[in-house]
Amino acid sequence: MKRALAVLFLAIFLFLGKLDFAEAVEGTVGCSLYYATRLEGAEITYTNISFRNLASRGTITIEKVDIYQSDGTLAAGLASGKYPSGFRGSLGPHQYTSLRLTDVLKTPPAVPGLQAIVSWTTDSAGVSPMVTSVFLTFGRDPKTGVEKESRARHVLPCVTMGR
């Protein structure tokens, strides 16, 4: 009887050890951003922050995006549920969304160098977002501000911040 109970206990223990219990995971990434006009307003460069869930399981939630000016002051703070139209704050498997800096800051700052600190959570261990800064440069009508032809694109990975 003792032997049967021991075998049953061992079988249950091994079975439970194989289950994939959902673990909440969180993280923070830092992104380099840029937003400025040049050539007397005839060209504009701004950044989109791109978010991808490359995993086949789990949901990633973008909890907060804080954008800082080059002097360290907060330019914009965005919290979950209060993002611009079109931005998806929750990404299921293989989903993508993008946060357009021009939707957050309506005019370029006096000094163009910016950074974003992004906080995220996921409901599944081993899942984390791929976050990149996409720098976009366009021709621009200096009188109307209307964007014209695309001139350049550059992608930078965001970096994982210490916990």
N, C-alpha and C positions, 0 to 999 in steps of 0.2 A: 504494500500500500504506500509506504514511504517513497519507494522507488518510483511508483506511478505518479505520485504527486510531484516529485522532483523533476521527472521527465516533462510533465504537463507544465510546470512552472518555467522550465528551461525553454520549452516550445513557445509559450506565451511571450517570454522575454525576447527571444530571437525574432518572433513575429513583429512585436512592437518596435523593435530596433530597426526593422526594414521599412516601417511606415514613414512617409514624408510629411511630417507635421509642419504646417505653415508657420514660418517664423517672420515676424515683422523685422524689417531691416531699414536703416536710415543712412543717409549720407549727405555730404555737402561738396559741391564743386565750385570752382572759381573760373570765371570767363573774362577774357580781355575783350573790350568793346571799343568801338570808334563811331563818332557821329560828328561830321563837320562838312562845311561847304568850302570850296576853294575856287581859284580862278575867277575871282569877283562874282561868286555865286553861280558860275556856269557849270560847276560840277559838285556833286554831293556824294559822300560816302557814309554809309550807316551799316549797322550790324543787325543780323537776325540771330537769335539763339535757337538752335535746332535741337530737338529732343527726340530720341528714338528708343523704343523698347525692342531690342533685337531678340529677346528670349521667346521661347515657345510656351512659356507659362508665366503666371504672375502679372499683377497690375502695379504700375509705377504711378505714384501721385506726386506731382510737383507741389510742394507745400508752400514755398515762399521764394520769391525772387527779389533781392535787394540790389539796386543799382547805385553805385557810388561814383562821384566825380573824382577827378584826379587829386583834389586836395583832401579827400577822405570824407566829404560830406555826403549825406544820403540824397540822391537825386530823385529816386522813386522806390517805394516799397510796395510790392504786390503780394497779396496773400491768397491762398487757395480760395477759389470761388469768386475772386474779384479781378479776374484777368480780362484783357481786352477781348472783344468779340472775335471769334474765330480761333482763339487759343484753347486747346484742350488740356485741362489740368490733370487728367487721368489717362494713362496709356495702357491698353491691354497688349497682349502679345503681338509683336510685329507692327505696332502702330507708331505714328509720327505726328509731331506738331512743331510749330515754330512761333517764337515770340518776336515780333517785329519792333525794333527799338523806336522807330518813328511813331508807332501806335502808343508808346509809353511816354516818350518825351517829344512834345510837339515841335520844339525848336532845338537846334544844336546848342550844347553848352558853350560857354566862353572858351573853355579849354577842352579840346576834343577827347582826350584819353579818359575812358570810363572802365569800370569793371562791374561784374555781376557776381553775386554770391547766391547760389541756388541750393535750396534745401529740398530733399526728396525722401519719400518713404516707399517701401514695397511690401507686399504681403507674402513674398516668397524668398527664401534664402537663396543666395547665388544669383539674384537678378539685380541689375543696376542699369541706369540709363546711359546711353551714349549721348553726350552733350557736346556740341561744337558751336563755335562762333563763326558765322558766315559774314564776311565783310563784302559789301556790295557797293560798287561805284557806278554812278550814272551821270550822263550829261544832264544839264538842267537849264531851263529858261530862267535867267536871273530876275526877270521882271514878274513872271507869274508863279515861279516855283515848280512848274510842271516838269516831271522827270522825262528824260528823253532816252536815247540809246544806252544800253548797258556797255560799260567800258572795262570793268574788271570784277573778278570774284576771287576771294581768298578764304580758305577754311582753316581754322585753328582749333585744335582740341582744347576743351576745358580741362582743368586739372583737379584731381581729388584733393580736398582739403583734409587736414588732420582732424581726428575726432576728439 
